[in-house]
Amino acid sequence: MAKEKILVIDDETDILELIKYNLTKEGYVIECVTSGEEALVRANAELPDLIVLDLMLPGVDGLDVCKSLKSNDRTAHIPIIMLTAKSEDTDIVLGLELGADDYITKPFSPRVLTARIRTVLRRQKKKTAEDTAVINVHDLVINSAHHKVFVKGKLIELTATEFEILHMLARRPGWVFTRNQIINTVKGDGYAITDRAVDVQIVGLRKKLGNEDTYIETVRGVGYRFRE
């Protein structure tokens, strides 16, 4: 049985009761609050495993709650599933851009909500495992938890984007990634960046690693891969 703690934020008590009833049956530990202000306090204090967040809240609305949580180092890692009305397409896009992981439109099926929660939590566990792993490959040591890279024992200073690209490639040596895949993985779908910008990042990364083609190989007409 699941034991993850889920914080549910909605100002409609009947919806809170519906969600709590169904998720409790699945083994989740459920906490409920009815305002954005209370949500921020509770999330910071209890650090739930996942948050279900209504966008239409009194006072601090759901988008502001999402923005605040994702800009706080203490809570930024917590996945968020938004609850919203079907007509709020703009808010959905904005919420996803602010860092929300998924959204459910109202009225919703409790079974669908439960399935989405399982998917997001499973994805979060996989991401956490990958992000905290130390990668040792060739002469490189990549410490994901501390965002540090060592080449033959020497610390190499990388930008955040350079680190994410290197980490993505080094996790799967031999896999070929297109430029679009690199953009989407590092920055998210729809990020306004050109293929040329990826090439520039790769050039800078190779220079810092010390040998142009030792680690990152160009696959002509396709993209890049980390040498096996």
VEXLUM-274844 format. One line per 5 residues: number of its first residue (from 1); their letters; for each residue x, y, z of C-alpha. Coordinates in nm, 3 decimals, decimal comma. Layout:
N
NUM> A> X Y Z | ...
This chain:
228
1> MAKEK> 0,000 0,000 0,000 | 0,110 0,353 -0,077 | 0,218 0,567 0,217 | 0,308 0,890 0,039 | 0,175 1,211 0,191
6> ILVID> -0,039 1,426 -0,038 | -0,146 1,784 0,035 | -0,479 1,874 -0,129 | -0,571 2,241 -0,167 | -0,926 2,337 -0,264
11> DETDI> -1,182 2,579 -0,121 | -1,474 2,343 -0,195 | -1,518 2,107 0,099 | -1,716 1,850 -0,102 | -1,427 1,816 -0,347
16> LELIK> -1,180 1,784 -0,060 | -1,392 1,509 0,093 | -1,420 1,327 -0,242 | -1,047 1,338 -0,302 | -0,958 1,244 0,053
21> YNLTK> -1,197 0,949 0,055 | -1,066 0,802 -0,271 | -0,697 0,860 -0,207 | -0,715 0,732 0,149 | -0,858 0,406 0,011
26> EGYVI> -0,542 0,379 -0,202 | -0,322 0,407 0,105 | -0,212 0,770 0,072 | -0,188 0,998 0,373 | -0,402 1,302 0,292
31> ECVTS> -0,385 1,655 0,434 | -0,643 1,911 0,323 | -0,640 2,293 0,331 | -0,880 2,548 0,184 | -0,665 2,854 0,108
36> GEEAL> -0,344 2,945 -0,069 | -0,197 3,105 0,241 | -0,253 2,792 0,448 | -0,117 2,578 0,165 | 0,215 2,762 0,164
41> VRANA> 0,252 2,727 0,540 | 0,160 2,358 0,542 | 0,378 2,269 0,241 | 0,683 2,434 0,398 | 0,621 2,269 0,734
46> ELPDL> 0,537 1,915 0,622 | 0,704 1,876 0,277 | 0,442 1,645 0,123 | 0,534 1,397 -0,150 | 0,284 1,556 -0,390
51> IVLDL> 0,042 1,850 -0,400 | -0,302 1,861 -0,565 | -0,370 2,230 -0,620 | -0,691 2,405 -0,720 | -0,627 2,720 -0,922
56> MLPGV> -0,936 2,912 -0,809 | -0,860 2,990 -0,446 | -0,956 3,286 -0,227 | -0,672 3,525 -0,147 | -0,352 3,377 -0,288
61> DGLDV> -0,464 3,186 -0,598 | -0,329 2,855 -0,721 | -0,091 3,002 -0,976 | 0,073 3,221 -0,711 | 0,096 2,921 -0,479
66> CKSLK> 0,263 2,718 -0,754 | 0,506 3,000 -0,833 | 0,595 3,047 -0,468 | 0,651 2,675 -0,407 | 0,865 2,628 -0,719
71> SNDRT> 1,081 2,932 -0,639 | 1,150 2,807 -0,286 | 1,447 2,569 -0,261 | 1,277 2,386 0,025 | 0,963 2,299 -0,173
76> AHIPI> 1,072 2,323 -0,540 | 1,112 1,944 -0,569 | 0,750 1,868 -0,471 | 0,543 1,766 -0,776 | 0,220 1,958 -0,830
81> IMLTA> -0,098 1,845 -1,006 | -0,329 2,137 -1,082 | -0,709 2,123 -1,066 | -0,876 2,366 -1,306 | -1,190 2,444 -1,506
86> KSEDT> -1,187 2,348 -1,874 | -1,210 2,710 -1,991 | -0,884 2,814 -1,827 | -0,641 2,708 -2,101 | -0,421 3,013 -2,042
91> DIVLG> -0,392 2,931 -1,673 | -0,308 2,569 -1,755 | -0,021 2,675 -1,981 | 0,103 2,928 -1,726 | 0,086 2,673 -1,446
96> LELGA> 0,289 2,422 -1,645 | 0,542 2,690 -1,730 | 0,569 2,775 -1,359 | 0,666 2,415 -1,289 | 0,345 2,217 -1,233
101> DDYIT> 0,377 1,854 -1,341 | 0,024 1,781 -1,463 | -0,332 1,911 -1,458 | -0,682 1,772 -1,414 | -0,991 1,953 -1,540
106> KPFSP> -1,308 1,984 -1,335 | -1,536 1,796 -1,311 | -1,293 1,505 -1,279 | -1,293 1,131 -1,226 | -1,137 1,018 -0,895
111> RVLTA> -0,994 0,716 -1,080 | -0,823 0,941 -1,334 | -0,685 1,161 -1,054 | -0,550 0,854 -0,875 | -0,388 0,725 -1,193
116> RIRTV> -0,226 1,064 -1,262 | -0,095 1,080 -0,906 | 0,061 0,734 -0,938 | 0,227 0,835 -1,266 | 0,369 1,160 -1,130
121> LRRQK> 0,498 0,995 -0,811 | 0,658 0,713 -1,010 | 0,824 0,967 -1,240 | 0,941 1,169 -0,939 | 1,100 0,864 -0,775
126> KKTAE> 1,287 0,782 -1,096 | 1,402 1,142 -1,134 | 1,517 1,159 -0,772 | 1,720 0,841 -0,811 | 1,884 0,972 -1,127
131> DTAVI> 1,946 1,319 -0,985 | 2,121 1,190 -0,672 | 2,335 0,927 -0,842 | 2,710 0,974 -0,887 | 2,818 0,891 -1,242
136> NVHDL> 3,169 0,755 -1,298 | 3,252 0,721 -1,666 | 3,587 0,746 -1,845 | 3,785 1,009 -1,651 | 3,470 1,190 -1,541
141> VINSA> 3,293 1,196 -1,206 | 2,954 1,368 -1,214 | 2,804 1,435 -0,872 | 2,440 1,505 -0,947 | 2,337 1,595 -0,593
146> HHKVF> 2,602 1,869 -0,567 | 2,609 1,967 -0,937 | 2,984 1,913 -0,954 | 3,196 1,761 -1,230 | 3,552 1,634 -1,194
151> VKGKL> 3,790 1,544 -1,477 | 4,082 1,333 -1,354 | 4,013 1,463 -1,005 | 4,002 1,829 -1,107 | 3,683 2,029 -1,046
156> IELTA> 3,541 2,175 -1,368 | 3,320 2,484 -1,349 | 3,010 2,444 -1,564 | 2,702 2,657 -1,613 | 2,369 2,507 -1,505
161> TEFEI> 2,273 2,437 -1,867 | 2,611 2,280 -1,949 | 2,579 2,056 -1,644 | 2,227 1,943 -1,741 | 2,336 1,860 -2,096
166> LHMLA> 2,640 1,665 -1,976 | 2,435 1,481 -1,714 | 2,170 1,390 -1,970 | 2,425 1,249 -2,218 | 2,646 1,073 -1,962
171> RRPGW> 2,354 0,885 -1,805 | 2,313 0,693 -2,131 | 2,649 0,645 -2,305 | 2,608 0,552 -2,670 | 2,254 0,686 -2,699
176> VFTRN> 2,209 0,944 -2,973 | 2,009 1,253 -2,874 | 1,876 1,501 -3,128 | 1,909 1,871 -3,058 | 1,535 1,893 -2,995
181> QIINT> 1,554 1,610 -2,741 | 1,834 1,793 -2,562 | 1,632 2,115 -2,558 | 1,316 1,943 -2,431 | 1,496 1,742 -2,163
186> VKGDG> 1,703 2,029 -2,029 | 1,455 2,316 -2,063 | 1,115 2,157 -2,121 | 0,889 2,132 -2,426 | 0,837 2,456 -2,613
191> YAITD> 1,143 2,634 -2,476 | 1,239 2,914 -2,714 | 1,593 2,812 -2,811 | 1,744 2,724 -3,147 | 1,943 2,421 -3,259
196> RAVDV> 2,237 2,655 -3,301 | 2,221 2,743 -2,932 | 2,261 2,374 -2,846 | 2,570 2,357 -3,067 | 2,718 2,657 -2,888
201> QIVGL> 2,659 2,491 -2,549 | 2,827 2,171 -2,670 | 3,131 2,365 -2,796 | 3,169 2,538 -2,461 | 3,121 2,212 -2,274
206> RKKLG> 3,388 2,035 -2,478 | 3,638 2,312 -2,417 | 3,584 2,297 -2,042 | 3,617 1,919 -2,036 | 3,958 1,959 -2,197
211> NEDTY> 3,946 1,745 -2,509 | 3,710 1,827 -2,792 | 3,587 1,480 -2,890 | 3,696 1,259 -2,602 | 3,359 1,255 -2,428
216> IETVR> 3,088 1,405 -2,651 | 3,064 1,281 -3,008 | 2,881 1,454 -3,292 | 2,648 1,231 -3,493 | 2,635 1,420 -3,820
221> GVGYR> 2,287 1,522 -3,927 | 2,131 1,388 -3,605 | 2,274 1,524 -3,280 | 2,513 1,415 -3,006 | 2,604 1,117 -2,791
226> FRE> 2,834 1,043 -2,500 | 3,114 0,805 -2,597 | 3,061 0,446 -2,481
